[in-house]
Amino acid sequence: MTATSDSDEPQVPIVCPECETTSRVPLSEVAETIERHNGGLHDGNDVAAVDPDVADRIADLAADELGLLEESA
C-alpha cells in the first residue's frame, strides 16, 4: 500500500495484518486503495481494511449524530 497526496483531505489509516503493513491514504481514495490491495495481493479476500479502532470511532460518531445512542424515556 502506498500513501499519497499532501492535500488538506483527511488521511485514513489502512492496515493489512497479513502483509504487516499500515499506510495512510486520503479519505476519497480509501475504497479504491483497499480494493486494489486486496485484489492484487489477497485474491480479492477482505484482508486489508480501515484501522478497526478508527472504523469503530466513526461508527460511534455516526450513531451519535443519528441519535441512535440516545436512551428512550
C-alpha atoms as one frame of an Amber mdcrd trajectory, in Angstrom:
protein
   0.000   0.000   0.000   1.181   3.495  -0.682   0.428   6.800   0.951  -0.476
   9.568  -1.450  -1.154  13.297  -1.623  -0.221  16.111   0.698  -3.636  17.788
   0.383  -5.787  19.020   3.248  -8.047  15.988   2.829  -8.261  13.787   5.953
  -5.884  10.815   5.919  -7.314   7.429   6.919  -5.142   4.620   8.301  -5.362
   1.355   6.362  -3.950  -1.819   7.914  -3.151  -5.215   6.461  -2.395  -7.750
   9.168  -1.311 -10.386   6.648   1.275  -8.114   4.995   2.052  -6.431   8.324
   1.670  -3.016   6.685  -0.020   0.227   7.620  -0.468   3.286   5.456  -2.497
   6.468   5.437  -4.463   7.475   2.361  -6.792  10.373   1.576 -10.400   9.669
   2.535 -11.505   9.838  -1.101  -9.083   7.015  -2.016  -9.837   4.568   0.822
 -12.211   2.220  -1.022 -10.098   2.096  -4.188  -6.862   1.550  -2.246  -8.286
  -1.293  -0.169  -9.876  -2.938  -3.212  -6.653  -2.678  -5.225  -4.522  -4.046
  -2.379  -6.833  -6.953  -1.578  -7.378  -7.767  -5.247  -3.703  -7.719  -6.112
  -2.253  -9.381  -3.034  -5.019 -11.420  -1.421  -7.085 -12.813  -4.326  -9.856
 -10.346  -3.522 -10.262 -11.508   0.091 -11.067  -8.773   2.614  -7.737  -8.668
   4.436  -6.681  -5.009   4.364  -9.185  -2.573   5.864  -9.587   0.746   7.622
  -7.909   0.544  11.029 -10.552  -1.137  13.236 -10.190   1.455  16.024 -10.843
   4.266  13.545 -13.769   2.411  11.946 -15.336   1.844  15.392 -14.923   5.507
  16.305 -16.508   6.643  13.036 -19.425   4.264  13.620 -19.891   5.667  17.145
 -19.839   9.243  15.860 -22.370   8.431  13.137 -24.667   6.628  15.585 -24.480
   9.582  17.989 -25.190  12.044  15.165 -28.229   9.989  14.125 -29.469   9.791
  17.702 -29.113   6.012  17.832 -27.286   6.070  21.165 -29.896   8.144  22.996
 -31.824   6.318  25.650 -35.575   6.476  25.228 -37.623   7.664  28.174
